[in-house]
Amino acid sequence: MEKKRLIIGMSGASGAPITVELLRQLRQYRENAQNISSGAEAIQEIETHLIYTKGAEMTLKQETDCSIEELHRLADVVYDNGNIGAGPASGSYKTLGMIVVPCSMKTVAGIVSGYSDNLLLRAADVTLKERRKLVLVARECPLGTIHLRNLYELSQMGAVVLPPMLSYYNHPQTVEDCTRHIVGKILDQFGIEGQEFHRWTGEE
Ligand SMILES: Cc1cc2nc3c(=O)[nH]c(=O)nc-3n(C[C@H](O)[C@H](O)[C@H](O)COP(=O)(O)O)c2cc1C
């Protein structure tokens, strides 16, 4: 089965638990894929390639019980954000696309202006120029005019702006339910079914 690389960029906005849950679900998805016969077409073997910023290290510590070592273990490949010579820095390095989760307003500004001074920003730039899927789980509250302008421009450039917004139609009971719902919405962008993702099925 051909491995599909999915780049996960983690920057220093609030929302580190979303990244942890996303990586955990993708790991399980991959393990399930390995257990399914190679004849199964619907399931792909996803390989997670993680790049995280210094800011993300801070929010991981602040917002989760997950250590940086555990975060590394959840991903298949981890890059140094300063290594601008790594695979994701080139368009010839094939990927399914990239998710920036959470995506800070500083990273939004870097992507929209093409200011690729670290590997995460360069990988996002490459994803856009290659017309691959770029999903930005952009988080700030409230959003300022600069943020909104940058996000609008990124949307026009083809990025999917997917803020980690609350929803109530799925009747969340815990913050973990809210996290899983956002993870489900992110995975939907790549045709992957999230765990305990409660879809709206129409009014009853
Ligand atoms: C606990 C914590 C929460 C933060 N939350 C946000 C946020 O939700 N959105 C945001 O844009 N920046 C947030 N910041 C600020 C960013 O981390 C900061 O702007 C940083 O320079 C972003 O750099 P990076 O994108 O390279 O990670 C937060 C910082 C801390 C320490």
The ligand as an SDF file (V2000), in Angstrom:
LIG
                    3D

 31 33  0  0  0  0  0  0  0  0999 V2000
   -0.6090   30.0640   26.1830 C   0  0  0  0  0  0  0  0  0  0  0  0
   -0.5450   30.8620   24.9050 C   0  0  0  0  0  0  0  0  0  0  0  0
   -1.6570   30.9270   24.0950 C   0  0  0  0  0  0  0  0  0  0  0  0
   -1.6160   31.6680   22.9000 C   0  0  0  0  0  0  0  0  0  0  0  0
   -2.7460   31.6790   22.1080 N   0  0  0  0  0  0  0  0  0  0  0  0
   -2.6940   32.2910   20.9230 C   0  0  0  0  0  0  0  0  0  0  0  0
   -3.8230   32.2240   20.0430 C   0  0  0  0  0  0  0  0  0  0  0  0
   -4.8360   31.6140   20.3470 O   0  0  0  0  0  0  0  0  0  0  0  0
   -3.6990   32.7850   18.8240 N   0  0  0  0  0  0  0  0  0  0  0  0
   -2.5640   33.4400   18.4120 C   0  0  0  0  0  0  0  0  0  0  0  0
   -2.5240   33.9080   17.2860 O   0  0  0  0  0  0  0  0  0  0  0  0
   -1.4800   33.5410   19.2520 N   0  0  0  0  0  0  0  0  0  0  0  0
   -1.5100   32.9800   20.4750 C   0  0  0  0  0  0  0  0  0  0  0  0
   -0.4180   33.0420   21.3030 N   0  0  0  0  0  0  0  0  0  0  0  0
    0.7340   33.8470   20.8830 C   0  0  0  0  0  0  0  0  0  0  0  0
    1.6660   33.1120   19.9500 C   0  0  0  0  0  0  0  0  0  0  0  0
    2.2040   31.9570   20.5810 O   0  0  0  0  0  0  0  0  0  0  0  0
    2.8030   34.0420   19.4920 C   0  0  0  0  0  0  0  0  0  0  0  0
    2.2880   35.0720   18.6770 O   0  0  0  0  0  0  0  0  0  0  0  0
    3.9200   33.3240   18.7970 C   0  0  0  0  0  0  0  0  0  0  0  0
    4.8750   34.2760   18.3800 O   0  0  0  0  0  0  0  0  0  0  0  0
    3.4360   32.5410   17.5900 C   0  0  0  0  0  0  0  0  0  0  0  0
    4.5510   32.0390   16.9020 O   0  0  0  0  0  0  0  0  0  0  0  0
    4.4420   30.7350   15.9830 P   0  0  0  0  0  0  0  0  0  0  0  0
    3.3350   30.9530   15.0290 O   0  0  0  0  0  0  0  0  0  0  0  0
    5.7890   30.6780   15.3020 O   0  0  0  0  0  0  0  0  0  0  0  0
    4.2220   29.5830   16.8900 O   0  0  0  0  0  0  0  0  0  0  0  0
   -0.4370   32.3390   22.5070 C   0  0  0  0  0  0  0  0  0  0  0  0
    0.7020   32.2570   23.3390 C   0  0  0  0  0  0  0  0  0  0  0  0
    0.6430   31.5430   24.5130 C   0  0  0  0  0  0  0  0  0  0  0  0
    1.8690   31.4530   25.3740 C   0  0  0  0  0  0  0  0  0  0  0  0
  1  2  1  0
  2  3  1  0
  2 30  2  0
  3  4  2  0
  4  5  1  0
  4 28  1  0
  5  6  2  0
  6  7  1  0
  6 13  1  0
  7  8  2  0
  7  9  1  0
  9 10  1  0
 10 11  2  0
 10 12  1  0
 12 13  2  0
 13 14  1  0
 14 15  1  0
 14 28  1  0
 15 16  1  0
 16 17  1  0
 16 18  1  0
 18 19  1  0
 18 20  1  0
 20 21  1  0
 20 22  1  0
 22 23  1  0
 23 24  1  0
 24 25  2  0
 24 26  1  0
 24 27  1  0
 28 29  2  0
 29 30  1  0
 30 31  1  0
M  END
$$$$
